[in-house]
Amino acid sequence: MPANQELERARVELKRIGADFALLSTNENVTYVSHWAVPVEFGAFAAMRYEPPMAFIPVDDSASTLLVGDNQAAHAQAAHALDAMHVHPVFALEERVPARENFLNALREVLRGAGVGSLRMKLAVEEKMLPLVAARLLMTEFPNLELIEAGPALAAARLIKTDRELDLLRFAAEVNQAGHEELTRQCREAGRDEFAMWSAVQSAMESKAGAPLFIFGELVTGKRVGVVNVPGGPLHVITQPGDLALMDSSPRVNGYWSDTTNTQVIGGVEPTEKQRRYGTAAREAFYAAADMLRPGRRAHEAFDAAKATFAKYGLQIGHYGGHQIGVAVNEDPRLVPYEQAVVQAGMVFSIEPGSYEGAAGDTGARMEKSVIVHDSGPEILCDFRWGF
């Protein structure tokens, strides 16, 4: 099995905080250490399972384990890169399955098999996503355990992307680009319904990915572009010549995200002077921010550059300038005025400067692409053609 660099980075950071073991339970961190794209669950599987998939990580070189229900076991077995997988029954046709007890038995077996609880030890957990049923078991049956927070350690491990992650992010960007290129085709003529446009965009992305995707985003046209819409559409709106279309699309591909935005004019007509000012300012703010994302600079410098660019056009920046991206669509550090984090080679940021006229107006623009930070300068991903 190839070396699991992400797992090793997590172990290094967990060791720094004094952890002996970690029990990870968030979608993004289990995906990060296991290489299995933990599904974003909804529908029947979400209703049947009792707990999310978990990853148990000894900080030393002992065996790491993926805990997963039998409803996900086949997919997980084919993809995961941990040392072992412990499957517990969630569903059976002929008899009722006690999913809660099966999960607790599985967690108990994994912990005891690793020697947890025999001595005073520290177990790193994710407080924002540790199920209460698991917390009760840890506190009542393993009284020698001291629970500590794992989140900052995993965030530190994920800060710089591995070569494997960069390849996954590049492909996710290619999938996203297919969607934006389809939107451009949809905008050539007016008279289209936003739902139909979004459906065509989603189909283009899934065709490129070769699989169904979980996609977050919004498509808004007309006056709704004048304010920040999250989420804002699509709706049953028929586009008109000269309307603006703004699409922010975030597909999750193989466990990694892409996040991009474009703003363009519908119907093959020339933009108004006001539309051109907003669109050009957003585009130039993107490049100004990207130029600041070089090793040794501070994250806030990218925000400052975007804000100053909007000011040159007599506009105000409408929100933060962007964020890191990886197994989560929005990661630290963010491009905000107070962020003092030092930019490093191997970071990946989605830069998304925008400015909006407000509810009384009808114009706004946001331009967003992701960049990989290199010593030589930013590498732009998802490099579709801007609307302005």
Number of C-alpha atoms within 10 A of each C-alpha: 6 5 8 15 17 21 22 16 19 24 24 16 20 27 16 10 15 14 24 20 26 24 23 27 23 21 21 18 24 25 26 26 28 23 20 21 21 25 18 11 13 8 7 8 14 13 9 13 21 19 22 21 21 24 25 27 27 22 22 14 9 11 13 24 21 28 26 26 27 17 17 16 17 12 14 24 16 9 13 20 22 21 13 15 19 18 21 21 19 23 17 11 6 6 7 9 13 13 18 15 15 17 24 17 14 17 21 17 13 19 18 12 9 16 10 20 18 12 11 12 18 20 24 25 22 20 17 10 13 17 14 11 14 14 13 11 15 20 13 10 11 19 14 16 20 16 20 16 18 22 18 13 20 24 16 15 22 25 19 20 20 15 11 11 22 18 12 20 29 20 21 26 28 20 25 34 25 21 27 27 15 18 23 22 14 21 22 15 16 18 14 18 18 21 16 16 20 24 13 16 25 25 17 21 26 20 15 17 20 11 11 13 17 16 18 14 19 19 26 26 28 21 18 22 28 22 21 20 15 10 12 17 18 19 15 11 16 14 22 18 17 18 22 28 26 26 28 23 23 21 26 27 26 20 24 24 25 31 29 26 26 27 28 27 28 27 19 13 13 12 17 11 9 13 22 19 19 24 28 20 28 31 25 18 31 27 21 20 26 27 15 23 30 22 18 13 15 20 28 25 23 29 31 19 21 31 27 18 24 24 14 10 13 11 19 17 22 19 16 18 28 27 21 22 26 27 24 19 18 17 18 18 22 24 30 18 15 12 15 15 15 14 23 20 18 19 24 29 30 29 31 28 32 29 25 22 20 16 13 9 13 19 27 29 33 30 29 29 26 28 25 24 24 17 12 9 16 22 13 19 23 23 17 19 11 16 19 20
